[in-house]
Amino acid sequence: MIKKHEIYKKDNWNMMTIEVQGKYLVLREISDQWGEETQTFLSRPALMHWANIRFPKEEFIDKEDEWRELMAAFKGV
């Protein structure tokens, strides 16, 4: 059974979802600039490590609440 989590969605082109497929976590990031990128993780700690690198807290200085919501969505997977 595949369980799908929506991390964020702004429209049909700017969104990120994570599908839990057995022991795999498949992340799909779709953007209007780069198209679709897919990452596969074998553990939640690996996913969180990637999320902290992809969305560093320093880039969200004025939007710390948005960063917290984003990290909470990743932790909820």
N, C-alpha and C positions, 0 to 999 in steps of 0.2 A: 504494500500500500504506500502510495506517495502522499506525503503531507506537504502542502505548500504554504510558505510564510511570505507575506509581503512586508518588505523592509521600508520602502517608501515608493510612492507613485505620484508623480506630478501630472503626467498625461501618458498617452500611449507610447511615447518615445523616451521618457525620462523616468525610469523605474528600476527597482531591484527586487528580485524575488529569490527565495531559497527553497529548494525542494529537498526534503529528507527522503532519500531512496535507500532504505535498508540502513547500512552503516555509512553510506556516502551522503555528504551535504553538497548539493549542486547549486552554486550561486550564479544567477544570470543578471548581468547589469546591462541595461539597454539605454543608450543615450543618443540624442540627435547628432552628436559630434563624432562618436566613434563606432556607432552601430552596436552590435551585441558582443559582449565578452562573457565567457563562461569559465568559472573556476570550480574545481572539485576538491573537497576537503574530506579527510578521513576521520576528523575529530572536531569537536566544538572548540577546544583550545586552539587548534590550528586556524579555525574560522575567526576567532576573536583576535588572534595575532595579526591576521591579514587585515581585519577591520581597523585595528589600531594603527597599522601602517598606512592603509588607504585613506583613512579619515583622521589625521592627527589632530589632537586637541588644539594645537597652536593655530590651526587654520580657522577655528571657530571661536576666536577670542570674543567677538561681539555677539556671537550666537551660541553661547554655552548651553542654553536649554535645548536647542536643536541637536547639538552633539550628544547630550545626555539621552534624548529620545531615540536617536539613532543607535547608540550603544545598547540601550535597553531593548530595542527591537532585535538586535543581534543576540543578546543574552537570552531572549525569549524563545529562540529557536530550539 
